[in-house]
Amino acid sequence: MVSGTLVGLHQFPDTNVTTPFTERRTGLDHVAFGVADRSELERWERRLDQLGVDHGAIKDAGYGSGLSFRDPDGLPLEFFAPPA
């Protein structure tokens, strides 16, 4: 437990691992990692570029800003900054 937040991850042995991941299937949609502010989000964008990781553009909304990318298995991930 960190700051009142608890995250549990479960893996099931009978999962069909031959079927590629899709967020449209019931289950995980994405995982977001919080960052302090938009400037830290911009640093992550540069770091992903350095690592050759494909990603979307930073998207700003009233509730915060996000930078989306995928892990090597195709799972959607995001860095998220609260609104300024």
Rosetta constraint file for C-alpha pairs under 8 A:
AtomPair CA 1 CA 5 HARMONIC 5.49 0.50
AtomPair CA 1 CA 6 HARMONIC 4.78 0.50
AtomPair CA 1 CA 7 HARMONIC 7.74 0.50
AtomPair CA 2 CA 6 HARMONIC 6.62 0.50
AtomPair CA 20 CA 74 HARMONIC 7.92 0.50
AtomPair CA 21 CA 25 HARMONIC 7.90 0.50
AtomPair CA 21 CA 73 HARMONIC 7.57 0.50
AtomPair CA 21 CA 74 HARMONIC 6.45 0.50
AtomPair CA 21 CA 75 HARMONIC 6.72 0.50
AtomPair CA 22 CA 75 HARMONIC 7.81 0.50
AtomPair CA 23 CA 27 HARMONIC 7.41 0.50
AtomPair CA 23 CA 28 HARMONIC 6.48 0.50
AtomPair CA 23 CA 29 HARMONIC 4.88 0.50
AtomPair CA 23 CA 30 HARMONIC 7.47 0.50
AtomPair CA 23 CA 75 HARMONIC 7.98 0.50
AtomPair CA 23 CA 76 HARMONIC 7.83 0.50
AtomPair CA 24 CA 29 HARMONIC 7.60 0.50
AtomPair CA 29 CA 76 HARMONIC 7.21 0.50
AtomPair CA 30 CA 75 HARMONIC 6.85 0.50
AtomPair CA 30 CA 76 HARMONIC 4.93 0.50
AtomPair CA 30 CA 77 HARMONIC 5.48 0.50
AtomPair CA 30 CA 78 HARMONIC 7.44 0.50
AtomPair CA 31 CA 76 HARMONIC 6.80 0.50
AtomPair CA 31 CA 77 HARMONIC 5.01 0.50
AtomPair CA 31 CA 78 HARMONIC 6.32 0.50
AtomPair CA 32 CA 77 HARMONIC 5.74 0.50
AtomPair CA 32 CA 78 HARMONIC 4.49 0.50
AtomPair CA 32 CA 79 HARMONIC 5.54 0.50
AtomPair CA 32 CA 80 HARMONIC 6.30 0.50
AtomPair CA 33 CA 77 HARMONIC 7.87 0.50
AtomPair CA 33 CA 78 HARMONIC 6.15 0.50
AtomPair CA 33 CA 79 HARMONIC 4.83 0.50
AtomPair CA 33 CA 80 HARMONIC 6.00 0.50
AtomPair CA 34 CA 79 HARMONIC 5.88 0.50
AtomPair CA 34 CA 80 HARMONIC 4.89 0.50
AtomPair CA 34 CA 81 HARMONIC 5.97 0.50
AtomPair CA 35 CA 40 HARMONIC 6.37 0.50
AtomPair CA 35 CA 41 HARMONIC 6.67 0.50
AtomPair CA 35 CA 79 HARMONIC 6.59 0.50
AtomPair CA 35 CA 80 HARMONIC 5.87 0.50
AtomPair CA 35 CA 81 HARMONIC 5.13 0.50
AtomPair CA 35 CA 82 HARMONIC 7.84 0.50
AtomPair CA 36 CA 40 HARMONIC 6.40 0.50
AtomPair CA 36 CA 81 HARMONIC 5.95 0.50
AtomPair CA 36 CA 82 HARMONIC 7.27 0.50
AtomPair CA 37 CA 41 HARMONIC 6.54 0.50
AtomPair CA 37 CA 81 HARMONIC 4.90 0.50
AtomPair CA 37 CA 82 HARMONIC 6.27 0.50
AtomPair CA 37 CA 83 HARMONIC 7.61 0.50
AtomPair CA 37 CA 84 HARMONIC 7.12 0.50
AtomPair CA 38 CA 42 HARMONIC 6.26 0.50
AtomPair CA 38 CA 65 HARMONIC 6.80 0.50
AtomPair CA 38 CA 81 HARMONIC 5.68 0.50
AtomPair CA 38 CA 82 HARMONIC 7.76 0.50
AtomPair CA 38 CA 84 HARMONIC 7.70 0.50
AtomPair CA 39 CA 43 HARMONIC 6.40 0.50
AtomPair CA 40 CA 44 HARMONIC 6.35 0.50
AtomPair CA 41 CA 45 HARMONIC 6.28 0.50
AtomPair CA 41 CA 58 HARMONIC 7.89 0.50
AtomPair CA 41 CA 66 HARMONIC 7.62 0.50
AtomPair CA 41 CA 67 HARMONIC 7.09 0.50
AtomPair CA 41 CA 79 HARMONIC 6.70 0.50
AtomPair CA 41 CA 80 HARMONIC 7.20 0.50
AtomPair CA 41 CA 81 HARMONIC 6.69 0.50
AtomPair CA 42 CA 46 HARMONIC 6.40 0.50
AtomPair CA 42 CA 58 HARMONIC 7.89 0.50
AtomPair CA 43 CA 47 HARMONIC 6.21 0.50
AtomPair CA 44 CA 48 HARMONIC 6.06 0.50
AtomPair CA 44 CA 79 HARMONIC 7.85 0.50
AtomPair CA 45 CA 49 HARMONIC 6.32 0.50
AtomPair CA 45 CA 55 HARMONIC 8.00 0.50
AtomPair CA 45 CA 58 HARMONIC 7.99 0.50
AtomPair CA 45 CA 67 HARMONIC 7.31 0.50
AtomPair CA 46 CA 50 HARMONIC 6.25 0.50
AtomPair CA 47 CA 51 HARMONIC 6.26 0.50
AtomPair CA 48 CA 52 HARMONIC 6.12 0.50
AtomPair CA 48 CA 53 HARMONIC 5.08 0.50
AtomPair CA 48 CA 54 HARMONIC 7.34 0.50
AtomPair CA 48 CA 55 HARMONIC 7.56 0.50
AtomPair CA 49 CA 53 HARMONIC 5.96 0.50
AtomPair CA 49 CA 54 HARMONIC 7.40 0.50
AtomPair CA 53 CA 69 HARMONIC 7.54 0.50
AtomPair CA 54 CA 69 HARMONIC 6.34 0.50
AtomPair CA 54 CA 70 HARMONIC 7.61 0.50
AtomPair CA 55 CA 67 HARMONIC 7.23 0.50
AtomPair CA 55 CA 68 HARMONIC 5.71 0.50
AtomPair CA 55 CA 69 HARMONIC 4.37 0.50
AtomPair CA 55 CA 70 HARMONIC 7.36 0.50
AtomPair CA 56 CA 67 HARMONIC 6.35 0.50
AtomPair CA 56 CA 68 HARMONIC 5.49 0.50
AtomPair CA 56 CA 69 HARMONIC 6.42 0.50
AtomPair CA 57 CA 67 HARMONIC 6.31 0.50
AtomPair CA 57 CA 68 HARMONIC 7.55 0.50
AtomPair CA 58 CA 65 HARMONIC 6.64 0.50
AtomPair CA 58 CA 66 HARMONIC 5.54 0.50
AtomPair CA 58 CA 67 HARMONIC 4.70 0.50
AtomPair CA 58 CA 68 HARMONIC 7.59 0.50
AtomPair CA 59 CA 65 HARMONIC 5.44 0.50
AtomPair CA 59 CA 66 HARMONIC 5.32 0.50
AtomPair CA 59 CA 67 HARMONIC 6.55 0.50
AtomPair CA 60 CA 64 HARMONIC 6.09 0.50
AtomPair CA 60 CA 65 HARMONIC 4.31 0.50
AtomPair CA 60 CA 66 HARMONIC 6.66 0.50
AtomPair CA 61 CA 65 HARMONIC 5.92 0.50
AtomPair CA 61 CA 83 HARMONIC 7.87 0.50
AtomPair CA 62 CA 83 HARMONIC 6.61 0.50
AtomPair CA 63 CA 82 HARMONIC 6.62 0.50
AtomPair CA 63 CA 83 HARMONIC 5.73 0.50
AtomPair CA 64 CA 80 HARMONIC 7.00 0.50
AtomPair CA 64 CA 81 HARMONIC 5.56 0.50
AtomPair CA 64 CA 82 HARMONIC 4.33 0.50
AtomPair CA 64 CA 83 HARMONIC 4.13 0.50
AtomPair CA 64 CA 84 HARMONIC 7.64 0.50
AtomPair CA 65 CA 80 HARMONIC 5.70 0.50
AtomPair CA 65 CA 81 HARMONIC 5.17 0.50
AtomPair CA 65 CA 82 HARMONIC 6.48 0.50
AtomPair CA 65 CA 83 HARMONIC 6.77 0.50
AtomPair CA 66 CA 78 HARMONIC 6.39 0.50
AtomPair CA 66 CA 79 HARMONIC 5.64 0.50
AtomPair CA 66 CA 80 HARMONIC 4.46 0.50
AtomPair CA 66 CA 81 HARMONIC 6.39 0.50
AtomPair CA 67 CA 78 HARMONIC 5.37 0.50
AtomPair CA 67 CA 79 HARMONIC 5.18 0.50
AtomPair CA 67 CA 80 HARMONIC 6.56 0.50
AtomPair CA 68 CA 76 HARMONIC 7.10 0.50
AtomPair CA 68 CA 77 HARMONIC 5.80 0.50
AtomPair CA 68 CA 78 HARMONIC 4.32 0.50
AtomPair CA 68 CA 79 HARMONIC 6.63 0.50
AtomPair CA 69 CA 76 HARMONIC 5.97 0.50
AtomPair CA 69 CA 77 HARMONIC 5.36 0.50
AtomPair CA 69 CA 78 HARMONIC 6.09 0.50
AtomPair CA 70 CA 74 HARMONIC 5.21 0.50
AtomPair CA 70 CA 75 HARMONIC 5.27 0.50
AtomPair CA 70 CA 76 HARMONIC 4.46 0.50
AtomPair CA 70 CA 77 HARMONIC 5.41 0.50
AtomPair CA 71 CA 75 HARMONIC 5.37 0.50
AtomPair CA 71 CA 76 HARMONIC 6.65 0.50
AtomPair CA 71 CA 77 HARMONIC 6.92 0.50
